[in-house]
Amino acid sequence: MTKNIGDIAVAHFDSGYNCAESVLLAMMETFDIKSSIAPRMASGFGGGISRCGYTCGAFSGAVIAFGLLFGRDKPEDDRANSYSKVQEFDKRFVEKFGAVDCATLIGYSMRTKEEHDAAQASGVFKTKCPLLVRDAAEIAAEIAAG
């Protein structure tokens, strides 16, 4: 890896991609994954799945990338490699941040426009989210390179 994947992910985030799209795109660039549907496949995962506050989008983007790298093509293919990568990622992410759900991680629910506006006004999208995006991409890349 010549460029730091965390820097790549944050650059995508700063350019307007959501957290899930940013991590996925950084992983794809770093591991030379080609797909004509990225970042579309990650678009609904930002804000804890479309601003519902569920699983962090940065986390979800990494999981999608693990599927692209280690997933199966047929039902009879083994899932163990993909699952073990995601489980290791989950362990390390939780050790670092204490949770995987967006609302807990950023301290805001974003289900309503008012809640989203409050999160925006707090500056969390400029402070906390880039950190989550950077670290998710870096942890995922370490595990993938394994």
ABEGO torsion letter per residue (X at the ends): XABBAAAAAAAAAAAGBBAAAAAAAAAAAAAGBBBAAOAAAAAAABGGGGGAGBBBAAAAAAAAAAAAAABBABAABBAAAAAAAAAAAAAAAAAAAGBABAAAAAGBBAABAAAAAAAAAAGAAAAAAAAAAAAAAAAAAAAAAX
